């Protein structure tokens, strides 16, 4: 994917004001900002042929956990969903109606029961299910592509954990291995090792032939790996800062979001009680620079210095962890003003 200067009205409201979104899919460069660009990109992804090395033969060795570890199994499928960015129709912070169209076709990861027998949650979510493990464990993710609308291969690619090329979940043209090409109706089981250097909060996302667009429209989630025996927080909140722009949604306006929602009252309302150990993991999931600020709170960064507005970029994560001692209703938001003012803000309630 790359960006180039444009002067059309649609590109002005695009991924980065005044630029067009260009994606290379199946050897074809596509301007997604063009009126038919999104459909053209999906058609190009649907035409990508299966590489010879991605046979989904499924006779790969079962990776065993380290002593004291376990195999933690998840069943996750990718599917399309109609998604409302501002379901309340209001911005509670400024007391105004958001107005306009706000529903688009998202692509989501959805948690399932064993054997893909049923949905584990009643409604699709952005981000997808949180995967948790401790050092020594193996994350076993049974993945199914249940796409019935976009008709293209998708994958799950993790950050932070250890894996061999079969479990990379990345499309690499003729060098693609099994887990890098999962077509509609197919499934694949990923196995990811949680080693001592995996401790932290990491994203996972689609890395198939159309990974840029599919990540932009919802195919992402969080992996949390903790040291063996580490005390778990009382509250864990995961927030993804990302943009839902017209080239991706085909809506007339640009939304800056947390977890697929824009504006306070739509974005996640975080909660805690005084005395609780609170952890907030905040990920960058677009092409922008962001910061994360909670009013009335400070915490220590990885170097041990106090902070209240750390910055982060694409697929980076910052962690706010603190003992709650300040009851009230608080704002949290990105402090890039042009992001907070078009939706990247929410409520933190300490009851």
DRENRO-883614 format. One line per field, with one value per residue: x, y, z of N, C-alpha, C in turn; residue in one letter; residue number from 1. Coordinates in steps of 0.2 Angstrom, whole numbers, plus 2048, in hexadecimal, padded with zeros to 3 digits. Example, Ala and Ser with C-alpha at 12.3 -4.5 7.8 and 13.67 -1.06 7.14 Angstrom:
2
nxx <- 842,840
nyy <- 7E4,7F5
nzz <- 827,823
caxx <- 83E,844
cayy <- 7EA,7FB
cazz <- 827,824
cxx <- 842,840
cyy <- 7F0,800
czz <- 827,827
aa <- a,s
i <- 1,2
This chain:
351
nxx <- 804,802,803,7FD,7FD,7ED,7DF,7D1,7C1,7BD,7C9,7CF,7C9,7CE,7DA,7E5,7E4,7E2,7E8,7E9,7E4,7EE,7EF,7F8,7F2,7F3,7FC,7F7,7F5,7EB,7E0,7D8,7D1,7C9,7B9,7B4,7BE,7BF,7B6,7BD,7CA,7C6,7C1,7CD,7D4,7CD,7D0,7DD,7E8,7EA,7FA,807,80D,804,7FB,7F2,7F4,7F4,7FB,804,810,80B,80E,815,812,81E,826,81A,812,803,7F8,7EE,7DF,7D6,7C7,7C4,7BC,7BC,7B1,7A5,79C,78F,792,790,797,795,78A,781,77E,782,78D,793,79C,79C,78F,787,77E,785,782,77E,783,789,78C,794,79C,7A5,7B3,7B6,7BD,7B7,7B2,7B0,7A8,7AF,7B4,7AE,7A0,797,793,79D,79B,78D,78D,796,7A7,7B2,7C2,7C7,7C5,7CE,7DE,7E6,7F4,801,813,81B,810,806,7FE,7F0,7E7,7D9,7D4,7C7,7C2,7B4,7AE,7A1,79E,7A9,7B1,7BF,7D0,7D6,7E0,7E8,7F4,800,808,817,818,81F,822,821,825,819,80F,80E,804,804,802,80D,80F,816,81D,815,810,806,7FD,7FB,7F1,7E1,7D3,7C2,7B7,7C0,7CB,7D8,7E5,7EE,7FE,806,814,817,823,830,833,828,81F,813,808,801,7FC,7F1,7ED,7E6,7EF,7EE,7EC,7E6,7E9,7EA,7DF,7D5,7DA,7D8,7CA,7C6,7CC,7D4,7DC,7E1,7EF,7F4,801,807,814,818,80E,80C,804,7F4,7EB,7DD,7D4,7D4,7D5,7D4,7D9,7D7,7DE,7D8,7D4,7C5,7C2,7BC,7C1,7C1,7B5,7AB,7A3,79D,7A5,7B4,7B9,7C1,7C6,7C3,7C4,7BB,7B1,7AB,7AC,7A7,79D,79A,7A6,7B0,7AB,7B5,7B7,7BA,7BE,7C2,7D2,7D5,7DF,7E4,7E5,7E8,7EA,7EF,7EE,7F5,7ED,7EC,7F3,7F8,7FF,7FD,7F7,7F4,7EA,7E4,7D9,7DD,7E6,7F5,803,811,81D,825,833,832,82F,823,814,807,802,807,80E,80B,80D,808,802,809,80A,804,805,7FB,7FB,7F5,7F1,7E1,7DB,7D3,7C4,7B7,7B0,7B8,7C1,7C8,7D4,7DB,7E8,7EC,7E5,7DD,7D9,7D2,7C7,7BF,7BA,7C2,7C2,7BC,7B3,7B9,7B4,7B5,7AE
nyy <- 7FA,80B,81D,82B,83C,844,84D,84C,84D,842,83C,846,844,838,82B,831,842,849,840,831,820,813,802,7F3,7E4,7D4,7D6,7E1,7F3,7FD,80B,80E,819,81D,81E,810,809,801,7F6,7F1,7EE,7E3,7DA,7D8,7D2,7C6,7BF,7BB,7AE,79E,79B,78F,78A,78B,781,77D,771,76C,762,765,766,764,771,771,777,77F,779,779,781,784,77E,78A,78C,794,798,7A0,7A9,7B2,7BE,7C8,7D7,7E2,7F2,7FE,80E,819,815,81A,826,832,83E,83E,845,852,855,854,84F,843,840,83C,82E,81F,811,803,7F5,7EB,7E1,7D3,7CB,7BD,7B5,7A4,795,785,77B,783,784,78D,79E,7A7,7B3,7BF,7C9,7D0,7D7,7E5,7E8,7D7,7C7,7C7,7BF,7B6,7B1,7A9,7A9,79B,795,78F,797,791,794,791,795,79B,7A0,7A8,7B0,7B6,7C0,7C9,7C0,7BB,7B6,7B6,7B8,7B5,7BE,7BF,7CA,7CA,7BD,7AD,7A3,797,798,793,796,7A4,7AB,7B4,7BB,7B9,7B9,7AF,7A8,7A5,79C,78F,795,7A1,7A4,7A3,79E,7A3,799,790,789,78B,786,790,790,797,79B,7A1,7A9,7AE,7BB,7BF,7C6,7D2,7DD,7DB,7DD,7D4,7D0,7D0,7CA,7C6,7C6,7D2,7DA,7E7,7EF,7E7,7E6,7F4,7F4,7EC,7E0,7DB,7D9,7D5,7CF,7C9,7C5,7BF,7BE,7AE,7AB,7B8,7C6,7C9,7D7,7E0,7E6,7E6,7EF,7F0,7FA,800,80C,813,817,81A,81C,825,81E,811,80E,813,81D,82E,836,838,82D,82D,820,816,805,803,80C,81D,82C,831,827,81F,819,80D,80C,80D,805,805,802,80B,807,7FC,7F2,7F8,7F6,7FC,7F9,800,801,805,806,80A,815,820,82B,82A,82F,82B,830,831,83A,841,837,82E,824,818,817,80B,80D,812,81F,82B,82E,835,836,82E,82B,821,817,80F,7FE,7FE,7FD,804,804,807,806,806,809,80C,81B,826,82B,82E,836,835,83B,832,832,834,83F,846,853,854,847,844,84C,848,83C,833,830,82D,826,824,81C,81D,815
nzz <- 800,7FC,7FD,7F4,7ED,7EB,7E5,7E6,7ED,7F4,7F7,7FF,80B,80F,813,818,819,809,801,7F7,7F9,7F5,7F1,7EE,7E7,7E3,7D9,7D3,7D3,7DC,7DE,7EB,7EF,7E5,7DD,7DA,7E1,7ED,7EB,7DF,7E5,7ED,7E4,7DD,7E8,7E9,7DE,7DF,7DE,7E6,7ED,7EA,7F5,7FF,804,80E,815,822,829,832,83F,850,85C,86B,87C,887,896,8A3,89C,892,884,87D,877,869,860,851,845,836,82F,826,82B,82F,835,841,843,84B,855,85F,85A,85F,866,875,87C,877,876,86B,85B,851,844,832,827,82E,82D,828,81E,827,82A,835,843,84B,85A,85D,863,867,859,850,853,857,85A,866,86B,86B,862,854,856,857,85D,858,862,871,874,880,889,892,895,88E,88A,87C,86F,867,859,851,842,837,827,824,81B,811,809,804,7FE,7FE,802,813,822,832,83A,846,852,85C,862,860,851,843,831,82C,834,834,82E,823,812,805,7F7,7EB,7F5,7FF,80E,816,820,81B,812,812,80B,808,811,815,822,82E,83A,845,84E,85B,864,875,87B,886,882,87C,885,888,880,870,85F,854,843,832,825,818,806,804,80F,814,812,818,825,828,828,833,837,843,853,864,86D,87C,886,895,8A2,8AA,8B7,8BA,8C2,8BE,8B7,8BF,8B6,8A5,896,885,878,867,85D,84F,83D,834,825,816,80A,80E,815,80D,811,813,81C,827,834,843,84E,85D,85F,854,856,857,85F,870,87A,870,86D,877,888,895,8A5,8B7,8C8,8D7,8DE,8D6,8CB,8BC,8AB,89B,88B,87C,86B,85B,84C,83F,832,839,845,856,867,878,885,895,89F,8AF,8B3,8B5,8B1,8B1,8A4,899,89C,8A9,8AC,8B0,8A7,89D,890,885,875,865,857,848,84A,856,868,877,889,897,8A7,8B8,8C9,8CD,8D4,8D3,8D3,8C8,8B9,8AA,89C,88E,881,870,86E,863,85C,850,84F,85B,85A,850,855,85C,86B,87C,88B,89C,8AA,8BB,8C8
caxx <- 800,806,7FE,7FF,7F9,7E7,7DB,7CA,7BD,7BD,7D0,7D0,7C6,7D1,7DE,7E9,7E1,7E5,7EC,7E5,7E6,7EF,7F0,7FA,7EF,7F3,800,7F4,7F5,7E4,7DE,7D2,7CD,7C5,7B2,7B3,7C4,7BE,7B4,7C3,7CE,7C3,7C1,7D4,7D6,7C9,7D3,7E4,7E8,7EE,801,808,80F,7FF,7F6,7EE,7F4,7F2,7FE,80A,811,808,813,814,814,824,824,816,80D,7FD,7F5,7E8,7DB,7D1,7C4,7C3,7BB,7BB,7AB,7A3,797,78D,795,78F,79D,792,783,77C,77C,783,794,791,7A1,79A,788,784,77D,78A,77E,781,784,78F,78C,798,79D,7AB,7B6,7B7,7BF,7B2,7B4,7AC,7A9,7B3,7B2,7AA,799,792,796,79E,798,787,78E,79D,7AB,7B9,7C6,7C5,7C6,7D5,7E1,7EA,7F8,807,819,81B,80A,805,7F7,7ED,7E2,7D5,7D1,7C3,7C0,7AD,7AC,79C,79D,7AF,7B4,7C7,7D4,7D8,7E4,7E9,7FB,802,80E,819,818,824,81E,825,822,812,80A,80F,7FE,806,802,813,80F,817,821,810,80F,7FF,7F9,7FB,7EC,7DB,7CE,7BB,7B4,7C6,7CE,7DF,7E7,7F5,801,80A,817,817,82A,831,833,821,81B,811,802,802,7F7,7F1,7E9,7E6,7F5,7ED,7EE,7E2,7E9,7EA,7D8,7D2,7DC,7D5,7C3,7C4,7CF,7DA,7DB,7E6,7F2,7F7,805,80A,819,815,80D,80C,7FE,7F0,7E7,7D6,7D1,7D8,7D2,7D8,7D6,7DA,7DD,7D8,7D0,7C1,7C2,7B8,7C3,7C0,7AE,7A7,79E,79F,7A9,7B9,7B8,7C7,7C2,7C6,7C1,7B6,7AC,7AD,7A9,7A6,796,79A,7AC,7AF,7AB,7B9,7B5,7BE,7BC,7C8,7D6,7D6,7E5,7E1,7E9,7E5,7EE,7ED,7F2,7F4,7EA,7EC,7F9,7F9,802,7F8,7F9,7EF,7E9,7DE,7D9,7DD,7EA,7FC,806,818,81E,82A,839,831,82D,81C,811,7FF,800,80C,80D,80C,80B,805,804,80D,805,807,801,7F9,7FA,7F5,7EC,7DC,7DA,7D0,7BE,7B3,7AF,7BE,7C2,7CE,7D4,7E1,7EA,7EC,7DF,7D9,7D6,7CD,7C1,7BB,7B7,7C7,7C1,7B7,7B2,7BC,7B0,7B7,7A8
cayy <- 800,812,823,830,842,845,854,84B,84E,83C,83B,84B,841,832,828,837,847,84B,83A,82B,819,80E,7FB,7EE,7DE,7CF,7D9,7E7,7F9,7FF,811,80C,81F,81E,81C,809,807,7FC,7F0,7EF,7EB,7DD,7D6,7D6,7CD,7C0,7BC,7B8,7A6,79A,799,788,788,78C,77B,77B,76A,76B,75D,769,763,768,774,770,77C,77E,776,77E,785,780,780,78E,78B,798,797,7A6,7AA,7B9,7BF,7CF,7D9,7E9,7F5,805,811,81D,812,81F,82D,838,840,840,84A,859,855,855,849,842,840,838,827,81C,80A,800,7EE,7E9,7DA,7D3,7C4,7BC,7B0,79E,78F,77F,778,788,782,792,7A4,7A8,7BA,7C0,7CE,7D1,7DC,7E7,7E3,7D0,7C5,7C8,7B9,7B7,7AB,7AA,7A6,794,792,78F,799,78D,797,78E,79A,79A,7A6,7A7,7B5,7B5,7C6,7CC,7BB,7BC,7B3,7BA,7B5,7B8,7BF,7C1,7CD,7C9,7B6,7A9,79F,796,79B,790,79A,7AB,7AF,7BA,7B9,7BB,7B8,7A8,7A5,7A4,796,78D,799,7A8,7A4,79F,7A0,7A2,792,78C,78A,789,787,793,78E,79C,79A,7A6,7A8,7B4,7C2,7C1,7C9,7D8,7DE,7DB,7DC,7CF,7D3,7CD,7CB,7C3,7CA,7D9,7DB,7EE,7F1,7E3,7E9,7FA,7F3,7E9,7D9,7DC,7D7,7D6,7C9,7CB,7C0,7C1,7BA,7A9,7AD,7C0,7C8,7CC,7DD,7DF,7E8,7E6,7F2,7F1,800,801,812,812,81B,817,822,823,819,80A,80D,816,822,835,839,834,82C,82A,81C,811,7FF,803,811,824,831,82F,825,819,815,809,810,80A,806,803,804,80D,801,7F7,7F2,7F9,7F6,7FE,7F8,804,7FF,809,801,80D,818,826,82C,82C,82F,829,834,831,840,840,831,82E,81E,818,814,805,810,813,826,82D,831,835,837,82B,82A,81B,817,809,7F8,7FE,7FD,807,801,80B,802,80A,807,811,81F,82D,82A,833,835,837,83A,82F,834,836,846,849,856,852,840,844,850,844,836,82F,832,829,827,820,81D,81A,815
cazz <- 800,7FD,7FC,7EF,7ED,7E7,7E6,7E6,7F3,7F8,7F9,804,811,80F,818,81B,815,803,7FE,7F5,7FC,7F0,7F3,7E9,7E9,7DE,7D4,7D0,7D7,7DC,7E1,7EF,7F0,7DF,7DE,7DA,7E3,7F2,7E7,7DB,7E9,7F0,7DE,7DC,7ED,7E8,7D8,7E1,7DE,7EB,7EC,7EA,7FB,804,803,814,815,829,82C,835,846,856,860,872,880,88C,89D,8A7,898,88F,87E,87E,870,867,859,84F,83E,832,82C,825,830,82E,83B,842,846,851,856,863,856,863,869,87C,87F,875,877,864,857,84C,83D,82C,826,832,82D,822,81E,82A,82A,83C,846,850,85E,85C,867,864,853,84D,854,858,85C,86D,86D,867,85C,852,85A,854,85A,859,868,874,875,886,88B,897,893,88E,887,874,86D,862,856,84C,83E,831,823,823,816,80C,805,801,7FA,7FD,807,819,827,839,83B,84D,854,863,863,85C,84C,83D,82B,82A,839,833,82C,81E,80B,803,7F0,7EA,7FA,805,811,817,824,818,80C,814,807,80B,812,817,829,830,841,846,854,85D,86B,879,87E,88B,87E,87A,88A,886,87C,869,85A,84E,83D,82C,821,811,800,804,816,816,812,81D,82C,829,829,839,838,847,85A,869,870,883,889,89B,8A5,8AE,8BE,8BB,8C5,8B9,8B9,8C0,8B0,89F,891,87F,873,861,85A,847,839,82F,820,810,805,811,817,808,814,811,820,82A,83B,847,852,861,85E,84F,857,857,864,877,87A,86C,86F,87D,88E,89A,8AC,8BC,8CF,8DB,8E1,8D1,8C7,8B6,8A5,895,885,877,865,855,847,838,830,83C,84B,85B,86E,87D,88B,89A,8A3,8B6,8B4,8B3,8B2,8AF,89E,899,89F,8B0,8AC,8B0,8A1,89C,889,881,86E,862,850,845,84D,85D,86E,87E,88F,89D,8AD,8BE,8CE,8CD,8DA,8D2,8D1,8C4,8B1,8A7,894,88B,87A,86D,86F,85D,85C,84B,850,861,858,84B,858,860,872,880,892,8A1,8AF,8C1,8CC
cxx <- 804,801,801,7FA,7F3,7E4,7D4,7C7,7BE,7C4,7D2,7CE,7C9,7D5,7E2,7E7,7E5,7E9,7E7,7E8,7E7,7F2,7F3,7F7,7F0,7F7,7FD,7F3,7EE,7E3,7D8,7CE,7C8,7BE,7B1,7B9,7C3,7BB,7B9,7C8,7CC,7C3,7C8,7D6,7D3,7CD,7DA,7E3,7EC,7F5,802,80A,80A,7F9,7F1,7EE,7F2,7F5,805,80A,80E,80E,811,816,81B,821,820,811,807,7FC,7EF,7E5,7D6,7CE,7C2,7C1,7BA,7B5,7AA,79D,795,78F,793,794,79A,78B,77E,77A,77E,78B,792,796,79E,793,785,783,783,788,782,781,78A,790,790,799,7A4,7AD,7B8,7BA,7BA,7B3,7AE,7AD,7AD,7B0,7AE,7A2,795,796,797,79C,792,788,795,7A0,7B1,7BC,7C3,7C7,7CE,7D8,7E6,7EE,7FE,80D,819,815,80B,7FE,7F5,7E7,7DF,7D2,7CD,7C1,7B8,7AA,7A7,79B,7A3,7B2,7BC,7CA,7D6,7DC,7E4,7F1,7FC,808,810,81A,81D,820,823,822,81A,80D,80B,809,7FF,806,809,814,811,81B,81C,810,808,7FB,7F8,7F6,7E6,7D5,7C7,7B9,7BA,7C8,7D5,7E1,7EE,7F7,806,80D,818,81E,82B,831,82D,81D,81A,80A,804,7FC,7F7,7EC,7EA,7EC,7F4,7EE,7EB,7E3,7E8,7E3,7D4,7D4,7D8,7CD,7C1,7C8,7D5,7D8,7E1,7E8,7F5,7FA,808,80F,815,814,80C,805,7FA,7EC,7E0,7D2,7D6,7D3,7D7,7D5,7DA,7D9,7DD,7D3,7CC,7BF,7BE,7BA,7C1,7B9,7A9,7A1,7A1,7A4,7AF,7B8,7BF,7C4,7C6,7C1,7BA,7B1,7AF,7A9,7A6,79E,795,7A1,7AC,7B0,7AF,7B7,7BA,7BB,7C3,7CC,7D8,7DC,7E3,7E6,7E5,7EB,7EB,7F1,7F0,7F2,7E9,7F2,7FB,7FD,7FD,7FB,7F3,7EF,7E3,7DE,7D9,7E2,7F1,7FE,80D,818,823,831,838,82F,825,81A,80A,7FD,805,80A,80F,80A,808,807,809,808,809,802,801,7F7,7FB,7F0,7E7,7DB,7D7,7C9,7BB,7B2,7B5,7BE,7C8,7CE,7DB,7E2,7EC,7E6,7DA,7D6,7D0,7C6,7BD,7BA,7BC,7C7,7BC,7B7,7B6,7B8,7B3,7B2,7AA
cyy <- 806,817,828,836,842,84B,853,84C,848,83B,840,848,83A,830,82D,83D,849,846,835,825,815,807,7F7,7E7,7D9,7D2,7DF,7ED,7FC,805,80F,813,820,81B,814,806,801,7F6,7ED,7EB,7E4,7D8,7D3,7D1,7C6,7BC,7B9,7B1,7A4,799,792,786,789,787,77A,774,767,765,75F,766,768,76B,773,775,77A,77C,77B,782,781,782,784,78F,791,796,79D,7A6,7B1,7B9,7C7,7D1,7E0,7EC,7FC,809,816,81B,816,825,833,838,842,845,851,85A,857,84F,849,842,83C,831,824,815,808,7F9,7ED,7E2,7D9,7CB,7C3,7B5,7AA,799,78A,77C,77D,787,787,799,7A5,7AE,7BB,7C4,7CF,7D7,7DE,7EB,7DC,7CE,7C6,7C1,7BA,7B0,7AE,7A7,79F,791,792,791,795,791,794,793,798,7A0,7A4,7AC,7B3,7BB,7C9,7C7,7BB,7B8,7B8,7B5,7B8,7B8,7C2,7C5,7CA,7C2,7B3,7A4,79D,798,799,794,7A1,7AF,7B4,7B7,7BD,7B9,7B0,7A4,7A4,79D,794,792,7A0,7A9,7A0,7A2,79F,79B,78D,78E,788,78A,78A,791,793,79B,7A1,7A6,7AE,7BB,7C3,7C5,7D0,7D8,7DF,7DA,7D6,7D2,7CF,7CF,7C7,7C8,7D1,7DC,7E3,7F0,7ED,7E4,7EF,7F9,7EE,7E3,7DA,7DA,7D7,7CF,7CC,7C5,7C3,7BC,7B4,7AB,7B4,7C1,7CC,7D2,7DC,7E1,7E8,7E9,7F2,7F6,800,807,811,817,817,81C,820,81E,811,809,80F,81B,829,839,835,833,82A,826,818,80B,7FF,808,818,828,82D,82D,81F,815,811,80D,80B,80B,803,805,806,807,7FC,7F8,7F3,7F9,7F8,7FE,7FC,803,804,804,805,810,81E,825,82E,82D,82D,82D,833,837,83E,83A,832,827,81D,814,80E,807,812,81B,827,830,831,836,834,82A,823,81B,810,802,7F8,7FE,801,805,806,806,806,807,80D,814,825,82C,830,831,838,836,836,831,834,83D,84A,84C,855,84B,840,847,84D,83D,832,831,82D,82A,822,821,819,81B,815
czz <- 800,7FC,7F7,7EF,7E8,7E9,7E6,7EC,7F7,7FB,7FF,80B,812,814,81C,816,80F,7FF,7FC,7F8,7F6,7F3,7ED,7EB,7E3,7D8,7D1,7D5,7D7,7E0,7E5,7F0,7EA,7E0,7DE,7DD,7E8,7EF,7E3,7DF,7EC,7EA,7DD,7E1,7EC,7E2,7D9,7E1,7E4,7E9,7ED,7F1,801,803,808,815,81D,82C,82F,83D,84B,85B,867,877,884,892,8A1,8A3,895,888,87F,877,86F,861,857,847,83C,82E,82B,82A,82E,835,83B,846,84C,852,85A,85F,859,865,870,87F,87D,875,870,860,852,845,838,82C,82A,832,827,823,821,829,831,83D,84B,854,85E,862,864,85E,84F,84D,854,85A,864,86F,868,861,85A,856,856,85B,85B,860,86B,876,87B,887,890,893,893,88B,87F,873,867,85F,850,848,838,82E,821,81E,811,808,801,7FC,7F9,803,80D,81D,82E,839,842,84D,85B,865,85E,857,847,837,82A,82E,839,831,827,817,809,7FB,7EF,7F0,800,807,813,81A,821,812,80E,810,80A,80B,815,81F,829,837,842,84D,856,864,86F,87D,882,888,87B,87F,888,883,875,865,856,849,837,828,81A,80C,800,80C,818,817,818,824,82D,82B,82F,83B,83C,84E,85E,86C,877,885,890,89E,8A9,8B5,8BF,8BE,8BF,8BB,8BB,8BA,8AA,899,88B,87A,86D,85E,852,844,835,82B,81A,80B,807,812,811,80B,812,816,823,831,83E,84D,858,861,85A,850,858,85C,86B,877,875,86C,875,883,893,8A1,8B1,8C3,8D3,8DE,8DC,8CD,8C0,8B0,89F,890,87F,871,85F,84F,840,836,833,842,850,862,872,883,88F,89F,8AB,8B8,8B2,8B4,8AF,8A8,89F,89D,8A6,8B1,8AC,8A9,8A1,895,884,879,86B,85B,84E,848,853,862,874,883,894,8A2,8B4,8C3,8CE,8D4,8D9,8CF,8CC,8BD,8AE,89F,893,884,877,86D,869,85B,856,84B,856,85E,853,84E,85C,868,875,887,896,8A7,8B5,8C6,8D3
aa <- x,x,x,x,x,x,x,x,x,x,x,x,x,x,x,x,x,x,x,x,x,x,x,x,x,x,x,x,x,x,x,x,x,x,x,x,x,x,x,x,x,x,x,x,x,x,x,x,x,x,x,x,x,x,x,x,x,x,x,x,x,x,x,x,x,x,x,x,x,x,x,x,x,x,x,x,x,x,x,x,x,x,x,x,x,x,x,x,x,x,x,x,x,x,x,x,x,x,x,x,x,x,x,x,x,x,x,x,x,x,x,x,x,x,x,x,x,x,x,x,x,x,x,x,x,x,x,x,x,x,x,x,x,x,x,x,x,x,x,x,x,x,x,x,x,x,x,x,x,x,x,x,x,x,x,x,x,x,x,x,x,x,x,x,x,x,x,x,x,x,x,x,x,x,x,x,x,x,x,x,x,x,x,x,x,x,x,x,x,x,x,x,x,x,x,x,x,x,x,x,x,x,x,x,x,x,x,x,x,x,x,x,x,x,x,x,x,x,x,x,x,x,x,x,x,x,x,x,x,x,x,x,x,x,x,x,x,x,x,x,x,x,x,x,x,x,x,x,x,x,x,x,x,x,x,x,x,x,x,x,x,x,x,x,x,x,x,x,x,x,x,x,x,x,x,x,x,x,x,x,x,x,x,x,x,x,x,x,x,x,x,x,x,x,x,x,x,x,x,x,x,x,x,x,x,x,x,x,x,x,x,x,x,x,x,x,x,x,x,x,x,x,x,x,x,x,x,x,x,x,x,x,x,x,x,x,x,x,x,x,x,x,x,x,x,x,x,x,x,x,x
i <- 1,2,3,4,5,6,7,8,9,10,11,12,13,14,15,16,17,18,19,20,21,22,23,24,25,26,27,28,29,30,31,32,33,34,35,36,37,38,39,40,41,42,43,44,45,46,47,48,49,50,51,52,53,54,55,56,57,58,59,60,61,62,63,64,65,66,67,68,69,70,71,72,73,74,75,76,77,78,79,80,81,82,83,84,85,86,87,88,89,90,91,92,93,94,95,96,97,98,99,100,101,102,103,104,105,106,107,108,109,110,111,112,113,114,115,116,117,118,119,120,121,122,123,124,125,126,127,128,129,130,131,132,133,134,135,136,137,138,139,140,141,142,143,144,145,146,147,148,149,150,151,152,153,154,155,156,157,158,159,160,161,162,163,164,165,166,167,168,169,170,171,172,173,174,175,176,177,178,179,180,181,182,183,184,185,186,187,188,189,190,191,192,193,194,195,196,197,198,199,200,201,202,203,204,205,206,207,208,209,210,211,212,213,214,215,216,217,218,219,220,221,222,223,224,225,226,227,228,229,230,231,232,233,234,235,236,237,238,239,240,241,242,243,244,245,246,247,248,249,250,251,252,253,254,255,256,257,258,259,260,261,262,263,264,265,266,267,268,269,270,271,272,273,274,275,276,277,278,279,280,281,282,283,284,285,286,287,288,289,290,291,292,293,294,295,296,297,298,299,300,301,302,303,304,305,306,307,308,309,310,311,312,313,314,315,316,317,318,319,320,321,322,323,324,325,326,327,328,329,330,331,332,333,334,335,336,337,338,339,340,341,342,343,344,345,346,347,348,349,350,351
